[in-house]
């Protein structure tokens, strides 16, 4: 990591369905980068919803909060921060918004199939949605758009968390160190 990267903003946007492992990988990535540079910040999707008071989960509300999340990341990156964002936000409108607005943007898709997500379903989100008990669940009753990311992490694989973080870092370092 060069000195230059300490003063250059970047947004690392981790996207995937609920339960895919975005937050786990995002937190580990943050800890790893924090040990190397001081200007890194982690923005978790659920925590930002609480800060913004944004509790709508229909598609329109999800897009609106994703744009606000992107705007916050933009604001921080413009001040030289390396911003790690974990969020579902799996809509073409958001991918295009990010690519047009964020100067230095690196998108990571945390891929995990529905069978695996249902097996991991600790909160019962998918089972409740499939039984019609709840609605507005991306991947069940809200369609999503698969991204065309810079990197795909298949989180069904039994790789160690450290290996997944290393894959992201190896892909991000050239972007981070570039003017």
C-alpha positions as semicolon CSV with decimal commas, in nm:
position;residue;x (nm);y (nm);z (nm)
1;X;0,000;0,000;0,000
2;X;0,151;0,329;-0,102
3;X;0,137;0,661;0,081
4;X;-0,066;0,798;-0,210
5;X;-0,353;0,557;-0,132
6;X;-0,386;0,713;0,212
7;X;-0,516;1,032;0,052
8;X;-0,718;0,893;-0,237
9;X;-1,087;0,815;-0,204
10;X;-1,244;0,494;-0,325
11;X;-1,581;0,324;-0,280
12;X;-1,583;-0,055;-0,247
13;X;-1,946;-0,158;-0,290
14;X;-2,031;-0,512;-0,175
15;X;-2,371;-0,622;-0,299
16;X;-2,566;-0,945;-0,271
17;X;-2,889;-1,086;-0,136
18;X;-2,975;-1,090;0,236
19;X;-2,770;-1,355;0,411
20;X;-2,510;-1,385;0,134
21;X;-2,225;-1,278;0,362
22;X;-2,179;-0,914;0,258
23;X;-2,147;-0,781;0,612
24;X;-1,914;-1,058;0,726
25;X;-1,681;-1,003;0,432
26;X;-1,719;-0,624;0,454
27;X;-1,627;-0,611;0,824
28;X;-1,326;-0,838;0,770
29;X;-1,217;-0,628;0,472
30;X;-1,249;-0,314;0,683
31;X;-1,037;-0,462;0,964
32;X;-0,771;-0,571;0,720
33;X;-0,754;-0,233;0,542
34;X;-0,768;-0,043;0,872
35;X;-0,447;-0,216;0,977
36;X;-0,279;-0,068;0,666
37;X;-0,440;0,273;0,615
38;X;-0,615;0,513;0,849
39;X;-0,866;0,663;0,607
40;X;-1,102;0,365;0,575
41;X;-1,464;0,360;0,686
42;X;-1,728;0,086;0,685
43;X;-2,093;0,166;0,608
44;X;-2,330;-0,121;0,677
45;X;-2,665;-0,116;0,498
46;X;-2,880;-0,187;0,805
47;X;-2,694;0,062;1,024
48;X;-2,734;0,333;0,760
49;X;-3,107;0,262;0,738
50;X;-3,128;0,330;1,112
51;X;-2,930;0,655;1,083
52;X;-3,142;0,773;0,790
53;X;-3,467;0,655;0,948
54;X;-3,539;0,473;0,622
55;X;-3,755;0,173;0,699
56;X;-3,940;0,117;0,370
57;X;-3,855;-0,210;0,200
58;X;-4,058;-0,192;-0,121
59;X;-3,852;-0,158;-0,438
60;X;-3,897;0,220;-0,467
61;X;-3,790;0,276;-0,103
62;X;-3,493;0,045;-0,147
63;X;-3,377;0,243;-0,452
64;X;-3,417;0,575;-0,270
65;X;-3,215;0,463;0,033
66;X;-2,951;0,309;-0,196
67;X;-2,906;0,645;-0,368
68;X;-2,865;0,814;-0,029
69;X;-2,614;0,547;0,069
70;X;-2,426;0,613;-0,255
71;X;-2,436;0,989;-0,193
72;X;-2,287;0,943;0,154
73;X;-2,014;0,718;0,011
74;X;-1,947;0,979;-0,259
75;X;-1,920;1,255;0,002
76;X;-1,670;1,055;0,205
77;X;-1,467;0,934;-0,094
78;X;-1,437;1,291;-0,221
79;X;-1,265;1,370;0,109
80;X;-1,011;1,095;0,053
81;X;-1,180;0,815;0,245
82;X;-1,177;0,453;0,135
83;X;-1,542;0,360;0,189
84;X;-1,660;0,000;0,219
85;X;-2,037;-0,029;0,168
86;X;-2,236;-0,347;0,226
87;X;-2,587;-0,341;0,086
88;X;-2,843;-0,538;-0,114
89;X;-2,919;-0,254;-0,362
90;X;-2,932;-0,499;-0,652
91;X;-3,101;-0,287;-0,916
92;X;-2,967;-0,167;-1,251
93;X;-3,065;0,188;-1,157
94;X;-2,825;0,178;-0,862
95;X;-2,541;0,018;-1,055
96;X;-2,572;0,294;-1,318
97;X;-2,606;0,565;-1,051
98;X;-2,289;0,449;-0,878
99;X;-2,087;0,418;-1,197
100;X;-2,189;0,765;-1,315
101;X;-2,141;0,937;-0,979
102;X;-1,854;0,765;-0,801
103;X;-1,520;0,852;-0,957
104;X;-1,333;0,560;-0,808
105;X;-1,573;0,271;-0,767
106;X;-1,514;-0,101;-0,722
107;X;-1,814;-0,332;-0,715
108;X;-1,806;-0,679;-0,559
109;X;-2,096;-0,920;-0,599
110;X;-2,126;-1,165;-0,310
111;X;-2,301;-1,446;-0,493
112;X;-2,498;-1,710;-0,310
113;X;-2,781;-1,919;-0,452
114;X;-3,128;-1,928;-0,300
115;X;-3,090;-2,285;-0,174
116;X;-2,787;-2,184;0,033
117;X;-2,955;-1,861;0,149
118;X;-3,257;-2,056;0,271
119;X;-3,029;-2,299;0,454
120;X;-2,857;-2,003;0,627
121;X;-3,184;-1,818;0,694
122;X;-3,117;-1,735;1,062
123;X;-3,385;-1,464;1,080
124;X;-3,643;-1,667;0,887
125;X;-3,661;-1,395;0,623
126;X;-3,681;-1,623;0,320
127;X;-3,904;-1,886;0,478
128;X;-4,151;-1,621;0,595
129;X;-4,153;-1,453;0,254
130;X;-4,203;-1,783;0,072
131;X;-4,494;-1,863;0,303
132;X;-4,648;-1,521;0,239
133;X;-4,602;-1,404;0,599
134;X;-4,389;-1,107;0,496
135;X;-4,336;-0,923;0,171
136;X;-4,080;-0,701;-0,002
137;X;-3,795;-0,950;0,015
138;X;-3,544;-0,913;-0,265
139;X;-3,507;-1,245;-0,442
140;X;-3,852;-1,367;-0,341
141;X;-4,121;-1,113;-0,428
142;X;-3,893;-0,831;-0,545
143;X;-3,692;-0,915;-0,854
144;X;-3,329;-0,812;-0,858
145;X;-3,082;-0,736;-1,134
146;X;-2,758;-0,931;-1,129
147;X;-2,469;-0,690;-1,137
148;X;-2,183;-0,678;-1,382
149;X;-1,925;-0,631;-1,107
150;X;-1,551;-0,590;-1,104
151;X;-1,529;-0,906;-0,889
152;X;-1,757;-1,195;-0,795
153;X;-1,707;-1,382;-0,470
154;X;-1,896;-1,712;-0,470
155;X;-1,988;-1,734;-0,106
156;X;-2,120;-2,088;-0,132
157;X;-1,761;-2,197;-0,156
158;X;-1,607;-2,323;0,164
159;X;-1,305;-2,093;0,131
160;X;-1,188;-1,932;0,449
161;X;-1,306;-1,576;0,515
162;X;-0,944;-1,460;0,499
163;X;-0,914;-1,603;0,147
164;X;-1,224;-1,415;0,032
165;X;-1,092;-1,091;0,181
166;X;-0,758;-1,153;0,013
167;X;-0,931;-1,193;-0,325
168;X;-1,103;-0,857;-0,279
169;X;-0,780;-0,689;-0,168
170;X;-0,581;-0,831;-0,459
171;X;-0,841;-0,690;-0,698
172;X;-0,874;-0,355;-0,518
173;X;-0,506;-0,272;-0,463
174;X;-0,439;-0,173;-0,825
175;X;-0,742;0,060;-0,817
176;X;-0,649;0,198;-0,477
177;X;-0,292;0,272;-0,580
178;X;-0,388;0,432;-0,913
179;X;-0,429;0,810;-0,941
